[in-house]
Amino acid sequence: MKNERILIINAHPDPQSFNEAIAQAYIDALRQHDVAFRYLPVYRLNFDPNLRYGFRDTLQPEPDLLAAIADLKWCSHLVWIHPIWWYGFPALMKGFIDRAFLPGVTFHLNADGSVSGHLAGRSARIIATGDTPQQLYRETYAESARIQLQNGVLAYCGISPIAYTYLHPVHSSTPGIRQEWLEQIQQLALADAGLRMS
């Protein structure tokens, strides 16, 4: 068994969403096997999601953001759960990324233009929910939210490898299908913790 330290980020703004159920299913599997984890529901954080001055004059991170950054540095594996809205992120999730994933914090721009990721040595899993069929999402929308988070944020900051799970369609899913998804999530949690083969 790997000695993983897993950080679960739930980026859905609604605490009663299916994303919360996914997070809790993942957490339950880890608890049953005494795996070290921390849970970070972004909806509980008290911070300004607006990067008001761009990178000209960044805001001082609020205490909740400083704690979240400490969690990012603590973990060895990051699980990011989020819905796909308009083929992108909820505003709260984008604001969290803008405010927490800062130069000098999660990455560094070198003099030669290259990037050094400060989160190197960590792996990740993205669990996204949506209503668009996967083939349409891939062929027509080029998996836009996945590419933005996987390549534009996580890999950019040095995280690798990054696994991806897309659950769809959520809106029309039955309770039985959702239960099957939650059982699948628990198996993924065990795989991420090194307790089962993925």
Sequence and secondary structure as in RCSB ss.txt:
>XXXX:A:sequence
MKNERILIINAHPDPQSFNEAIAQAYIDALRQHDVAFRYLPVYRLNFDPNLRYGFRDTLQPEPDLLAAIADLKWC
SHLVWIHPIWWYGFPALMKGFIDRAFLPGVTFHLNADGSVSGHLAGRSARIIATGDTPQQLYRETYAESARIQLQ
NGVLAYCGISPIAYTYLHPVHSSTPGIRQEWLEQIQQLALADAGLRMS
>XXXX:A:secstr
    EEEEEE  S TTSHHHHHHHHHHHHHHTTT EEEEEEGGG       TTTTTS     HHHHHHHHHHHH 
SEEEEEEE BTTB  HHHHHHHHHHS BTTTEEE TTS EEETTTT EEEEEEE SS HHHHHHTTTTHHHHHHI
IIIIITTT   EEEEEE   TT  HHHHHHHHHHHHHHHHHHTTSS  
